Amino acid sequence: VLPSPDGPAPSVSITEIRQYLRAQEIPFHDGYSCLHTPSLFTGNREDQPLSANAPFTLFIDKTTGSFLCTATLAEGTWQDFQANVEMRLCGITPIPPASSEEMEEEMRQAREDARCIWERALPLCELLDEKETKEIKALFGISQVTNATLKRFSVRYLRTARSLVFPWFSPQDATLKGLKLVRVEKMGGTITYVEETIPRLDSYRNLFGLPLIGRRDTELVLTGWELDALALHQAAGVASVALPRGASCLPPTLLPYLEQFKRITLWLGEDLRSWEAAKLFARKLSLKRCSLVRPGNLQPRPLEALNQGLNVTKILRSALLASHKSIISFRQLREEVFGELVNTEQVSGVKWARFPELNKLLKGHRRGELTIFTGPTGSGKTTFISEYALDLCMQGVCTLWGSFEINNVRLAKIMLTQFARRRLEDQLELYDEWADRFEELPLYFMTFHGQQNIKTVIDTMQHAVYMYDITHVVVDNLQFMMGHEHLSVDR
């Protein structure tokens, strides 16, 4: 749930951040997405100014002002940072902002669960039966991936869950912080990959492959899937990492770990949604250092390219620069236009699974479009739109709800019932199971209710787009947001 209107996080501009750091005599470098400073939380003496010779391990996000110290993992808001600077000036040791005891306990439990699973899982090369190993590799489409590559990335297999296990190691001390389990489900002729993370997805912030990257590496390929990172390393020998939630989100807390790279190539997948996501992420990472691999028949996702024997290095070299000039010729757009002609189905947007008739009318959900649903009170607008949004959300479309008419608890209850497709009040013993599954959806709620200041609402939306890569916003409904005095005016 995003900040409530009573106390939204005060926004801060990059100019204010720079002025504050200069006024407090804190040395800093200007990075791509963050400002780099020495850490307040490492072994500096309180009465001494921060030294420019100290390692610059604290990163301040240029968009939000929130910070992360990669040496101590202390993180917090811009206000937390200022409070710690003031404490230091008073001779008090700065303390990292603490998360709640409940959250700490949850993370401890998750780490313990991850450790137990990790100890039961085996490296693929240690499975006694070579036939079994071949079958597993064929099932996951990784027959071309060598045991040496799997070993380098510490990939294991958990027999009881028939899942590949990808570890999340801390970049500091290589301790195990979490896991991602991936299993294959076959439905008819289609194969789907089902993922589960420990801890839960919203606190799973792993850049898979990060501990294998050297301090001097300046080039990186960013992928949307762990198996793609393996394929890229094996086929092209490049430094590659995978995002924790694929092409759906690049959490800002990961940006500090990507600051050391002068060039980042985004190769997130083989469809147009991945291409759109790559363009969005490039803006966060700074356009001037990003290149994008455009999806196409001859440029599938990295694992597929390895399996087809394509020249992966050549595909990487053909990546397009993300920073288009303000004025361009058709020649520079030519490849993108061809991509849209080849992928006409995908260009029309994400299709609704539950509403085939709606697909005929709207083709699909596309970014940058506005759809207005009208109807008298009680005609079912909210009920329909909650199912309409849920359908997209279940397909990975990051969704933000602004429910100004009914409160979030009631809305969530409606959506959970639609998600479970059953009356949970009659089967309360199933509540936790469905609630856990519902919690994994990329769904966020604004906490506004009734009439609101438009600027506050828009600021909150913009914050959500940056933090959670929201691509679908629902406002329900406009009259309540604007206040009842506007009801009689058509405009």
N, C-alpha and C positions, 0 to 999 in steps of 0.2 A: 504494500500500500504506500503510495507516494505521500509526501508531507501534507499536512492538513492546512487549510487556509489560515488558521490562527497563527501558525508559526512556520511558513515556508522557509527553507534555507535561504538566507539573504544571498543574492547573486553577487559575484565579485568579478571585476574585469581584470584582464591580464595587466593592464596599466597600473591598477591599484596594487596588484600583487608585487610588481617590480618596484613600485615606489616604497612599499612597506619594507621589502627586503633591503633596499638601499638605506632607508631611514634607520633600520636596526643594524646596519653594517654587516649584513649576512651576505657572504660572497655567493654568486650563482652563475651558472652557464645557461644559455638559452638553448634548449633542445628542440626536438621535432614536435612532440606533443606535450612535453613537460619542461619545467624549469628544474635544474639540478642544483642542490645545495649540500653542504656537509650536514650530517645528521645531528639532531638535537639529542638523540637517544643513545648514542655510542659514548665511549669513554672520554668525552671532553669535560674539562673542569668548568663548573658553572660560572665562576667569576672571570673566565677568560673569553674573549670574543671567539667566534667560530673561525677556524683557520682555513685559508684558501688552500693550504697544503693537505688538509684532511681529505679522505676519500669522499667524493660527492655521491652519497648513497641515498639521499632523501630526494624524492621526486614530487613536484607540485604540478597537478594537472592544470594546463593553461585554460581549460574551458570551465571547470567547476571549482578550482582552488583546493580540491581535496588532495591529501598527500599520502605517500607510502614510503616507508624507509625499508629498502631491500635488505639491509643488514640485520634489522631487529624485527621486521614485519609489523612495526607500529604503523597504524593508519588512522586517518580521521578527516574531519572537515577542515576548511580554511579557518573557521573560528577556533577549532581545537589547536591548530598550528599556532595561531596568534596567542592563545592562552598559554601554550608551552613556552613561547618566546618570552612572555611577560614573567612567567615563573622563573625562568633562567636568569632574567635581569634582577630578580629579587633574591638570587642565590639559592633557589630551591631546585632540586633535581627534577627535570621534566619527566612526567609519567605518561606513557602512551595511553590514549583513550581506551578504556576497557569495554569489552562487549559484556552483555549481561551474563550472570552466572549460569543461567539456563542454556545460553548459546555455547558457553565454554564447555559445559557438561556434554552437550550434544556433539560438539566437535571431538571431545575426548572419546566419547562412545563410538563415533564414526571411525576414528583412527584405530581403535581397538578392533572393531568389526573388520576393517580393511586388513589389519595385520593377520587376523585368524584366517581370512579367505586366502590371502597371499601365501601363507605357509602351506595351505592345502593344495594350491595350484602348482603345476609342474611346468618347467620349460618344455617346449614342444620337442626339442631334440632328446629329452630324457624320457619320453614315453617309450616303453619297452617295445611295443609293437610297431614296426615300421609301416605296416599296412594302415594302422590306425592313424598314424601321423599324416600319411598321404591323403587319407579320406578327409581328415580335419582341414588340411590345407586346401583341398579341392572345394570343400563346402564353403569356406570363407573366400574363395577366389584368390588364394595367395600361394598357389603351387610354384610360381616363379620367384617368390621371396625366399631367400636362402636362410638356413638355420643361423648363419653368422649374423645376418641382419636382425633376425628375431632376438638373438642373444644380446646384441649390442643395445637394443631398445628395451631389453628385459621383459619381453612379451611372454606370458605364460598361458596355460590352458587349465580350466577347472572342469574336470570330468563330470562331476555331479550336476553342474548347471549347463554343460555343453557350451561353455562360453570362453572366448578369448579374454584374457585379463591384462589390461594396460595400467601400469602403475603411475601414481603421481608422487614424485620424489621432491622434497624441498630443495631448491637450488642452494640453500645455505649449507646444510649438513647431510644431505642425501637421505634423510629419514623419510619413511613412507607416510604420506599425508592422506592418501585416498586411492581409490581404484575406479576404473570404468570397466564394466563387464559388457561384452557384446556377444549376442547369440543370433543364429539365423533361424528365421521362420519361413517355411515354404507354404504359400497359399496358391494352389493350382500351379500355374507355370511361373508365378512371380516370387521373387525372393525379397524378403524385407529383413533389415538388420534391427534388432531390438537392443536398445542401450539402457544400462542402469548404472547410476553413479553412487559412490559412497565417498563423502557425504552427499546429501541431496544436491540436485543440480544447481540451485541458486547459490550455494556456497562452494561449489566445485570449480576452482579457478586454476586449473592445470593448463600449462602450455606443454603438451606432451612432446618430449624430446629436448626440452630446454637445458637440463643438466649436462647434455652431451655437447653443448656448444661452447667453444672456447672464448676467452675474453677478447681475443684479437679478431674474431670473425666479424666481418663488416657487411656480408651479404646473407640474406635469409629468404627461404621460400615459406610462405604461410599457407597451410592447407586447412581443409575443413574436416579432415578425418584422419585418425591415427594410422590406418593402413596406407593412406596416401603419403604420409610422412616417411614411412618405411620404404615405400617404392621409390620416392624421390632420392633418398639417401643412397639406395642401392644402385639405381640407374644412372644418377648424375653426380653422386658424391657431394651433393650440396648440403649445407646446414638447413634442416627443415623442422618445423614444429607444427602441431595440430591444435586448432582452437577447441576449447572444451565443449562448445555447443554448435560446432560446425558453422554453417553460413548464416545461422539465425542471429548470432549476437557476438560482439567483441566487447567484453566487459572492460570499462576504463581502468580497473585496477590492474589489468595486464599490460597497459601501455608502458610503464616504467621498464619492464623487462625487454621491450623492443626498441628502447632508445639507442642502444649501442650500434644499430645497423644503419649503414649509409644507404643501402639499397634493399628494399623488400619487394619480392614478387608475390602477388596473391594469386593462388591457383586453388580455388575453393571447391570446384566441382565441375559438372558437365552440363548444367542447365542454366536457363536465363536468370533464375532466382539467385544462383551462386554469383553470376556476373553482376547483377544489381547489388548484391551484398558486398562484393569486392569493391565496387565504386564507392559505396557508403563507408566501408572500413578505411579505404584509402584517404578519405577526408579526415578521419580521426587521426590517422598515422602521419599525415602531412603528404599532400599530393606530390611534392617535388621529389620524394625518394621512392615512390611506389610505381610498380609496373603491374599490369594485369594480363593473365592468360585468358584469352577470349574462348569460350566453349565452342566446339564445333566437331564435325565428324572426325577430323584429323587431329583434334585436340581434346580427347576425352579426359576424365579425371586421371591423376597420376598412376593409380594402381592399374587402371584399364590400359593406359599407355604402355606400361611395363608388360602386361599380359599380351598385348598385341604386337610387342616387339618394336614399337615406335621409338624414334630418336628423342628421348626426353630432354637432352641438352639443347637440341635444336628448337624444341617447342618453347623452352625457357627463354632462349635468345630472341624468339619472335614476340615476346610479351610487349604489350602496348604501354607507352608511358601514360600514367593516370592524369597528368596535368595537361589538359588541352589548352591551347591558346584561346583568347577571347574571340578571335576570328579564325575560322578554318575553312579549307576548301573541301569539296565533295570527296576528293582523293583520300583525305584523312578519315572520312566517314564511311568510305566504301565498304570496308570489311564489316562494320557494325550493321550497315543496311542489309548486306548479304546474310548476316547472322539472323536478322529479324525475318527475312524471307524464308530461310531454311526452317526456322522454329516458329511458324505461325501459330501453332497451338499454344506454345509457351508464352508467346508475346501477348496473347489474349488474357493472361493472368492466371491466378490460382483458382481452379474450379471448385465449386461447392460439391461435396460428396452427397449431402442430403437433399439438395435442391436442383435436380436436373433442369427443371423449367426455368429457374433463375439463370442458369448458365446460358440458356438461349437468349434471354433478355440482356444480361450484363456481360456475357462472355466469361467473366471471372473477376477476381479481385486484383486490381492494378494499383500500384502506388500513384499518388498524385491525383486521384479521382475523388470526386465528392458525390455521394448518393444520398438523396433525401427520401425518407419514408414518411408519408403523411396518412392521417386517419383520425377519426373521432376518438375521444376518451373511451378507453375500455375495449377498443377494437383489436387489441393484441399486438400493438407495435413492439412493446418491450419484450414480450414473450417470443415473438418472431425474431427480433434483432439479436436477442441473447443466443438463440440457436444458430442464427446466421453467422454470428461472430465466433461462436464456439466451434462450428464446423471448420472455419479457417484456422483457428488457434490450434486445433488438433492436428493440422497439417504443417505446423511450425511457423505460422504467421504471428509475429509478436504483436499482441493486442493490448491497447489501453482503453479502459472504460471510464467514462465520466457520467455517472448516474446521478442526475440532479433532482430526479423525481422520486425514486424509491431508494432506500438506503442500501449500502453494499451487502449487508448480511442477507437481506431478502433477495437481492439480485444473485448473490453467490449460491443461495439455496436453489433458486430457479435453475441456474446453470448446472449445478451439481446433479440435480434431478435429470436434466436433459442429457448430461454427460453419461450418467449411469443407466439411463433409459429404464428406470424403475422407481417406485415410490419408496424412498429410503425410510420414511417414517414408519413403514410397516416392517422394515428389516434393519433395525438399528445395529444389529451385530455386524452388518456389512459396511457401516458408515466409515470406519477408519481405513478400510481397504480402498474404498472409492475416493475418500478424501486425500489419501496419499498419492493416488494416481492423478487426481485433479490438480494437486499442488505442483506436479511436474510440468504443467502447461505453461507456455510463455505468456501469462495473463497478469495484467496489473490493473489496479483500481485507483482512481483519484478519490480523495476523501471529501470532496466538496458536496454540499447539499443545498438545494434552493438557489436563490439568486446570488450571482458571484460577479466580482470585478473581472471583466474580460481579460485584462492584461495579466492578472494573477493566473487565470486558467491557461492562457497561452504560454506563459513562462513555465508553468508546470509541465505542459505538453512538450515544450522544447527540451526541458531537462530530461524527461522520460525518453525522448528520441535519442539523445546523446548517451544516456546511461544504459538503456535496455534495447536500443536499436528497434524501437517501435515502428511498425510499418502500417498499422491499422488503428485508427482512433474512432471510438464511438461516443457521440454526445447524445444523451437521452434525458430530457429532451430540451430542445432549444428554448421553448417558452419558459420553462422553469429556470434555466440558466440566466435568461434575460430579465426575469422578474415578471410578475403578473400584470404590471401596469401596461406592458406592451401587447397584451393579448388581443386588444381590439384593433390594433394597427397591423394591416397586412404586411407592411414592410418589415 
